[in-house]
Amino acid sequence: MGATWPDVVPLGRPFLIREPVWRWGLGLALIDSDRTAVIAVLLSLLIEGFAVLVVIRLLKLTRNWRRRRQRR
């Protein structure tokens, strides 16, 4: 597979690229524009933020469960 970016990469000739290692998220699509990159970053931040909220909630549930268990 070849790709050229004449204004960005100063090589002046096509070069080989490889497919993404992980086939999740955007799948096999390459991030080839600013818009796609911004969307990918925002989506990943949203997913990671949700994961942090889940972990915090699980910690609170575990703490409450331990307190109730110690009272008995």
Phi, psi and omega in degrees: 000135180239153178215144177231139173228084188297330182269346186253312183265122185279022181281330179074011179208158179297154176220160183279143172232161178245162180287158180301147182291314181262136181259048177234174181073254179274003180070229182271001182288135175275148176278102188244009178212161179297321181297314179296320180295317180296316179298317180296318180293315180297319178296318179293322177295322178297315180295316180292323176297319177297320179297321178296317178297322178295316180296317178299317180296318178295322177296318178295318178297318179295318179297316179295321180295319180294320179297316179296323182289324179289329180292332182285000000 
